[in-house]
Amino acid sequence: MLALTLALTACGEGGSPAGTIEVDGSFSRIVNEVLTSSCATGGCHVGGSGQVVLSGTGAYDALVNATPTHPGARLAGLKRVVPGRPDSSLLYLRVLAPTHPLPIDLGPVMPEGRAPLTAGQVEYLLQWIAAGAPRRGEVADAALLADKTAQSQAAFQPLAAPAAGTGIQLRVEPFTVAKHFERELFVHRRAATTTDLYVRRIHFRMRPNSHHFVIYGFNSTIPSFLVPAYDAVRDIRNPDGSMNTTNMVTMGYHIFFGGSMQPEFAYELPPGVALKIPAGTGLDLNVHYANHTDAPISGEAAVNLHTIPLAQVTKVARTLNWGNQSITLPAGQRTTLERTFTVTDSTTIVALTSHTHRLGERFVIKVVGGPRDGETVYESTDWEHPAFLLLPQPVRLGPGQGLKSIVTYNNTTAATVRFGLQSTDEMGIIFGYAY
């Protein structure tokens, strides 16, 4: 979600890669021998909306003492690189994450869709940061960059299901992702069969190289003939990479229920607050894997929905699904659209996230009315990795108060883009939890 994206320019014609810089110390070696080869190959991370461009001489200032855009990282007090403090440096934590799961949402692990950095590369980064992250000068052992030993990584262990009577598990069974391919699919699973369920805690686990795992319900306007059959796999990309628009139609009726951008992530609602899954309904599981390697990889995901008895529920939470459908984006220019969503009853908002398509450049959510009028409570600058943010201070709204979405789009195409369900259309939705 709002991730630090290690973006470097792609290779030029002949000679050195275009993102490399003159070697004058440990940092230049990191740019030339770590970031360029791992993060700027195959057309990935070459700049654009939401990306931190680290090519050339600007790379240092983009990292050292720079405040990350990811809300979770900012709330945790992290910088992209904190001189002398690897444990507070988002860059280090994100490349370490494939073998050391993060306790909070800091966005997807890096490099995304590729093999993790080697043990030597990670140690080299560690030494450079621990030595004060200087712009110039040799402060790390250059021999480490030749060490191709893989980071130690335990074999993937499927998530154990909750004990009987304490919750349910929903799974996306193992599947294959072809080389140099992105696979995104949906599977509609039965959830509450005979009785209502009240979910307070959600725990996700996925195989490596996952982009996201999101759970959706369906709103009441979906025609019965569009409700997907249970357990059928619905890919949104055909084998040739083209979009399967038939399998995308149901996306217009989705209601956010939960999600994770990390291989393992869990969160829970405040005491007594729970999400209701009505009896006889299911949930639509959405997983997205990116494979930028030369061999097929496996995908797999599971989520545990930990429940509490109705007697312990003091507030039934609902999911926010506030979207702007009045979207018209002229070709070749930036456009900022605002939309205010108000409530008719007293409402407490405890979590927020956002959703746009590829032209979304910046998504800001502000409070409208009341003592916190005008306060920014959420900001995303990465449409692919919008952070899921449990608010440290819930937003309490009275009748007539609400939230405003302020979304900046950068239409780099030669055609007008409007609201729609396909990836070439646009959206602007506030998702979250409230009661």
For each residue, the residues with C-beta under 8 A, 3 or more apart:
1: 70 105 107 108 212 261 353 380 382 385 386 387 388
2: 50 68 69 70 71 72 73 107 379 380 381 382 385 386 387
3: 50 70 94 106 107 108 110 261 382 384 385
4: 52 68 69 70 73 80 90 91 94 107 110
5: 45 50 51 52 382 385
6: 35 38 39 40 45 52 54 91 110 111
7: 39 40 45 46 47 48 51 52 53 54 55
8: 17 19 31 35 36 39 40 45 46 53 54 55 59
9: 17 18 19 40 46 47 53 55 56
10: 17 18 19 40 41 43 46
11: 17 18 40
12: 15 16 17 18
13:
14:
15: 12
16: 12 20 32
17: 8 9 10 11 12 20 32 36 40
18: 9 10 11 12 55
19: 8 9 10 31 35 36 40 54 55 56
20: 16 17 31 32 36
21: 28 31 32 56 57 59
22: 28
23: 28 29 32
24: 28 136 137
25: 28 29 134 135 136 137 138 139
26: 29 30 124 127 128 131 134 137 138 139 140 142
27: 30 31 59 60 128 133 134 135 136
28: 21 22 23 24 25 31 32 136
29: 23 25 26 32 33 34 124 140 142 145
30: 26 27 33 34 35 124 125 128
31: 8 19 20 21 27 28 34 35 36 54 59
32: 16 17 20 21 23 28 29 36
33: 29 30 36 37 121 145
34: 29 30 31 37 38 117 121 124 125 145
35: 6 8 19 30 31 38 39 40 54 59
36: 8 17 19 20 31 32 33 39 40 41
37: 33 34 40 41
38: 6 34 35 41 111 114 117 121
39: 6 7 8 35 36 44 45 54 110 111
40: 6 7 8 9 10 11 17 19 35 36 37 44 45 46 55
41: 10 36 37 38 44 114 292
42: 180 292
43: 10 46
44: 39 40 41 111 112 113 292
45: 5 6 7 8 39 40 51 111
46: 7 8 9 10 40 43 51
47: 7 9 51 53 55
48: 7 51
49: 358 359 360 361 381 382 383 410
50: 2 3 5 69 361 380 381 382 383 384 385
51: 5 7 45 46 47 48 382
52: 4 5 6 7 62 63 66 80
53: 7 8 9 47 58 62
54: 6 7 8 19 31 35 39 58 59 62 63
55: 7 8 9 18 19 40 47 58 59
56: 9 19 21 59
57: 21 60
58: 53 54 55 61 62
59: 8 21 27 31 35 54 55 56 62 63
60: 27 57 63 64 135
61: 58 64 66
62: 52 53 54 58 59 66 80
63: 52 54 59 60 66 80 81 91 133
64: 60 61 79 80 81 83 133 135
65: 79 80 81 82 83
66: 52 61 62 63 79 80 81
67: 74 79 80
68: 2 4 73 74 78 79 80 90
69: 2 4 50 74 379 380 381 382
70: 1 2 3 4 73 74 90 106 107 382 385 387
71: 2 74 75 378 379 380 387 389
72: 2 75 76 104 105 106 107 387 389
73: 2 4 68 70 76 78 90 106 107
74: 67 68 69 70 71 77 78
75: 71 72 389 392
76: 72 73 104 106
77: 74 88
78: 68 73 74 82 88 89 90 93 106
79: 64 65 66 67 68 82 88 89 90
80: 4 52 62 63 64 65 66 67 68 89 90 91
81: 63 64 65 66 89 90 91 92 129 133
82: 65 78 79 85 88 89 129 133
83: 64 65 129 132 133 134
84: 129 130 131 132 133
85: 82 88 89 129
86: 89 92 125 126 129 130
87: 92 93
88: 77 78 79 82 85
89: 78 79 80 81 82 85 86 92 93 129
90: 4 68 70 73 78 79 80 81 93 94 106
91: 4 6 63 80 81 94 95 125 129
92: 81 86 87 89 95 96 122 125 126 129
93: 78 87 89 90 96 97 102 106
94: 3 4 90 91 97 106 107 109 110
95: 91 92 98 109 110 111 116 117 121 122 125
96: 92 93 99 100 122 151
97: 93 94 100 101 102 106 109 110 262 263
98: 95 109 116 151 153 208 263
99: 96 116 151 152 153 154
100: 96 97
101: 97 262 263 264
102: 93 97 105 106 262 265
103:
104: 72 76
105: 1 72 102 260 261 262 265 267 387 388 389
106: 3 70 72 73 76 78 90 93 94 97 102 262
107: 1 2 3 4 70 72 73 94 261 262 382 385 387
108: 1 3 112 210 211 212 261 262 385
109: 94 95 97 98 112 116 208 262 263
110: 3 4 6 39 94 95 97
111: 6 38 39 44 45 95 114 115 116 117
112: 44 108 109 209 211 290
113: 44 182 209 211 289 290 291 292 293
114: 38 41 111 209 292 293
115: 111 150 293
116: 95 98 99 109 111 150 151 153 208
117: 34 38 95 111 121 122 125 151
118: 121 122 147 148 149 150 151
119: 122 123 147 149 150 151 152
120: 123 124 143 144 145 146 147 148 149
121: 33 34 38 95 117 118 124 125 144 145 147
122: 92 95 96 117 118 119 125 126 151
123: 119 120 126 127 144 147
124: 26 29 30 34 120 121 127 128 140 141 142 144 145
125: 30 34 86 91 92 95 117 121 122 128 129
126: 86 92 122 123 129 130
127: 26 123 124 130 131 139 140 141 144
128: 26 27 30 124 125 131 133 134 139 140
129: 81 82 83 84 85 86 89 91 92 125 126 133
130: 84 86 126 127
131: 26 84 127 128 134 139 140
132: 83 84 139
133: 27 63 64 81 82 83 84 128 129
134: 25 26 27 83 128 131 137 139
135: 25 27 60 64
136: 24 25 27 28
137: 24 25 26 134
138: 25 26 142
139: 25 26 127 128 131 132 134
140: 26 29 124 127 128 131 144
141: 124 127 144
142: 26 29 124 138 145
143: 120 146 147
144: 120 121 123 124 127 140 141 147
145: 29 33 34 120 121 124 142
146: 120 143
147: 118 119 120 121 123 143 144
148: 118 120
149: 118 119 120
150: 115 116 118 119 153
151: 96 98 99 116 117 118 119 122
152: 99 119
153: 98 99 116 150
154: 99 157
155:
156: 207 208 300
157: 154
158: 205 300 302
159: 169 203 205 302 303 304
160:
161: 167 168 169 304
162: 166 167 168 169 304 305 306 307
163: 166 167
164:
165:
166: 162 163 306 307
167: 161 162 163 199 201 304 305 306 307
168: 161 162 191 197 304 305 307
169: 159 161 162 302 303 304 305
170: 189 191 215 283 285 302 303 305
171: 189 300 301 302 303
172: 175 185 187 213 285 287 299 300 301 302
173: 300
174: 207 298 299 300
175: 172 183 185 233 298 299 300
176: 296 297 298 299
177: 181 182 183 209 289 290 291 296 297 298 299
178: 181 183 239 291 296
179: 291 293 294 295 296
180: 42 291 292 293 294
181: 177 178 237 241 291
182: 113 177 211 237 288 289 290 291
183: 175 177 178 235 237 288 289 291 299
184: 211 235 236 237 286 287 288 289
185: 172 175 233 234 235 236 286 287
186: 228 233 234 236 247 250 284 285 286
187: 172 231 232 233 234 284 285
188: 227 228 229 230 231 232 234 282 283 284 285
189: 170 171 230 231 282 283 284 285
190: 193 230 282
191: 168 170 197 277 281 282 283 305
192: 195 196 197 277 278 279 280 281
193: 190 279 280
194: 279 280
195: 192 279
196: 192 276 277 278 279 310
197: 168 191 192 276 277 305 307
198: 274 275 276 277 307 308 309 310 313 316
199: 167 202 274 275 276 277 305 306 307
200: 268 269 273 274 275 306 307 308
201: 167 266 267 268 269 304 305 306
202: 199 215 258 266 267 268 303 304 305 306
203: 159 265 266 303 304 306
204: 213 258 259 260 262 264 265 266 301 302 303
205: 158 159 263 264 301 302 303
206: 210 213 260 263 264 287 299 300 301 302
207: 156 174 210 263 297 298 299 300 301
208: 98 109 116 156 263 297
209: 112 113 114 177 289 290 291 297 299
210: 108 206 207 213 263 287 288 289 299 301
211: 108 112 113 182 184 261 288 289 290 384
212: 1 108 259 260 261 286 287 288 385
213: 172 204 206 210 259 260 285 286 287 288 301 303
214: 256 258 259 260 285 286
215: 170 202 256 257 258 259 283 284 285 286 303
216: 254 255 256 257 283 284 286
217: 254 255 257 277 281 283 284 319
218: 222 227 250 253 254 255 284
219: 222 253 254 255 321
220:
221: 253
222: 218 219 226 227 250 253
223: 226 227
224: 227
225:
226: 222 223 249 250 253
227: 188 218 222 223 224 250
228: 186 188 232 234 250 284
229: 188 232
230: 188 189 190 282
231: 187 188 189
232: 187 188 228 229
233: 175 185 186 187
234: 185 186 187 188 228 244 247 250
235: 183 184 185 238 244 247
236: 184 185 186 243 244 247 248
237: 181 182 183 184 241 242 243 244
238: 235 241 242 243 244
239: 178
240:
241: 181 237 238
242: 237 238
243: 236 237 238 248 422 423
244: 234 235 236 237 238 247 248
245: 248 249 422
246: 249
247: 186 234 235 236 244 250
248: 236 243 244 245 251 421 422
249: 226 245 246 252 421
250: 186 218 222 226 227 228 234 247 253 254 284
251: 248 254 421
252: 249 421
253: 218 219 221 222 226 250
254: 216 217 218 219 250 251 284
255: 216 217 218 219 319 321
256: 214 215 216 259 319 320 321 353 355 431 432
257: 215 216 217 275 283 319
258: 202 204 214 215 275 303
259: 204 212 213 214 215 256 353 388
260: 105 204 206 212 213 214 264 265 388
261: 1 3 105 107 108 211 212 265 385 387 388
262: 97 101 102 105 106 107 108 109 204 265
263: 97 98 101 109 205 206 207 208 210
264: 101 204 205 206 260
265: 102 105 203 204 260 261 262
266: 201 202 203 204
267: 105 201 202 388 390
268: 200 201 202 306
269: 200 201 273 274 275 317 350 433
270: 273 350 394
271: 314
272: 312 313 314 315
273: 200 269 270 313 314 315 316 317 350 435
274: 198 199 200 269 307 308 313 315 316 317
275: 198 199 200 257 258 269 316 317 318 319 433
276: 196 197 198 199 316 317
277: 191 192 196 197 198 199 217 281 283 305
278: 192 196 281
279: 192 193 194 195 196
280: 192 193 194
281: 191 192 217 277 278
282: 188 189 190 191 230
283: 170 188 189 191 215 216 217 257 277
284: 186 187 188 189 215 216 217 218 228 250 254
285: 170 172 186 187 188 189 213 214 215 301 303
286: 184 185 186 212 213 214 215 216
287: 172 184 185 206 210 212 213 299 301
288: 182 183 184 210 211 212 213
289: 113 177 182 183 184 209 210 211 297 299
290: 112 113 177 182 209 211
291: 113 177 178 179 180 181 182 183 209 296 297
292: 41 42 44 113 114 180
293: 113 114 115 179 180 297
294: 179 180
295: 179
296: 176 177 178 179 291
297: 176 177 207 208 209 289 291 293
298: 174 175 176 177 207
299: 172 174 175 176 177 183 206 207 209 210 287 289
300: 156 158 171 172 173 174 175 206 207
301: 171 172 204 205 206 207 210 213 285 287
302: 158 159 169 170 171 172 204 205 206
303: 159 169 170 171 202 203 204 205 213 215 258 285
304: 159 161 162 167 168 169 201 202 203
305: 162 167 168 169 170 191 197 199 201 202 277
306: 162 166 167 199 200 201 202 203 268
307: 162 166 167 168 197 198 199 200 274
308: 198 200 274 312 313
309: 198 312 313
310: 196 198 313
311:
312: 272 308 309
313: 198 272 273 274 308 309 310 316
314: 271 272 273
315: 272 273 274 348 435
316: 198 273 274 275 276 313 435
317: 269 273 274 275 276 350 433 434 435
318: 275 433 434 435
319: 217 255 256 257 275 431 432 433 434
320: 256 349 352 430 431 432 433 434
321: 219 255 256 429 430 431
322: 339 341 403 405 429 430
323: 427 428 429 430
324: 327 337 339 405 407 419 428 429
325: 419
326: 337 339 419
327: 324 337 409 417 418 419 426 427 428
328: 335 416 417 418
329: 333 335 359 409 411 416 417 418 426
330: 333 335 411 416
331: 411 413 414 415 416 417
332: 411 412 413 414
333: 329 330 411
334: 361 408 409 410 411
335: 328 329 330 408 409 411
336: 406 407 408 409
337: 324 326 327 405 406 407 409 428
338: 404 405 406 407
339: 322 324 326 404 405 428
340: 368 402 403 404
341: 322 402 403 404 405 430
342: 368 369 400 401 402
343: 346 347 397 398 399 400 401 402
344: 399 400
345: 399
346: 343 396 397 398 399
347: 343 396 397 434 435
348: 315 394 395 396 397 434 435
349: 320 352 391 394 395 396 397 403 432 433 434
350: 269 270 273 317 390 391 394 432 433 434 435
351: 388 389 390 391 432 433
352: 320 349 365 377 378 389 391 430 431 432
353: 1 256 259 378 386 387 388 389 431 432
354: 363 365 378 380 386 405 428 429 430 431
355: 256 386 427 428 429 431
356: 359 360 363 383 386 407 409 426 427 428 429
357: 360 383 423 424 425 426 427
358: 49 383 384 423
359: 49 329 356 383 409 410 411 412 413 417 426
360: 49 356 357 363 383 407 408 409 426 428
361: 49 50 334 381 383 408 409 410
362: 379 380 381 406 407 408
363: 354 356 360 378 379 380 381 383 386 405 406 407 408 428
364: 376 378 379 405 406 407
365: 352 354 376 377 378 379 403 404 405 406 430
366: 374 375 376 377 403 404 406
367: 370 372 373 374 375 377 395 397 401 403 404
368: 340 342 373 374 401 402 403 404
369: 342 373 397 398 400 401 402
370: 367 373 396 397 398 401
371:
372: 367 375 377 395
373: 367 368 369 370
374: 366 367 368
375: 366 367 372
376: 364 365 366 379
377: 352 365 366 367 372 391 395 403
378: 71 352 353 354 363 364 365 387 389
379: 2 69 71 362 363 364 365 376
380: 1 2 50 69 71 354 362 363 383 386 387
381: 2 49 50 69 361 362 363
382: 1 2 3 5 49 50 51 69 70 107 385 386
383: 49 50 356 357 358 359 360 361 363 380 386
384: 3 50 211 358
385: 1 2 3 5 50 70 107 108 212 261 382
386: 1 2 353 354 355 356 363 380 382 383
387: 1 2 70 71 72 105 107 261 353 378 380
388: 1 105 259 260 261 267 351 353
389: 71 72 75 105 351 352 353 378
390: 267 350 351
391: 349 350 351 352 377 394 395
392: 75
393:
394: 270 348 349 350 391
395: 348 349 367 372 377 391 403
396: 346 347 348 349 370
397: 343 346 347 348 349 367 369 370 401 402 403
398: 343 346 369 370 401
399: 343 344 345 346
400: 342 343 344 369
401: 342 343 367 368 369 370 397 398
402: 340 341 342 343 368 369 397
403: 322 340 341 349 365 366 367 368 377 395 397 430
404: 338 339 340 341 365 366 367 368
405: 322 324 337 338 339 341 354 363 364 365 428 430
406: 336 337 338 362 363 364 365 366
407: 324 336 337 338 356 360 362 363 364 428
408: 334 335 336 360 361 362 363
409: 327 329 334 335 336 337 356 359 360 361 417 426
410: 49 334 359 361
411: 329 330 331 332 333 334 335 359 416 417
412: 332 359
413: 331 332 359 417
414: 331 332
415: 331
416: 328 329 330 331 411
417: 327 328 329 331 359 409 411 413 424 425 426
418: 327 328 329 425 426
419: 324 325 326 327 425 426 427
420: 424 425 426 427
421: 248 249 251 252 425
422: 243 245 248 425
423: 243 357 358
424: 357 417 420
425: 357 417 418 419 420 421 422
426: 327 329 356 357 359 360 409 417 418 419 420
427: 323 327 355 356 357 419 420
428: 323 324 327 337 339 354 355 356 360 363 405 407
429: 321 322 323 324 354 355 356
430: 320 321 322 323 341 352 354 365 403 405
431: 256 319 320 321 352 353 354 355
432: 256 319 320 349 350 351 352 353
433: 269 275 317 318 319 320 349 350 351
434: 317 318 319 320 347 348 349 350
435: 273 315 316 317 318 347 348 350
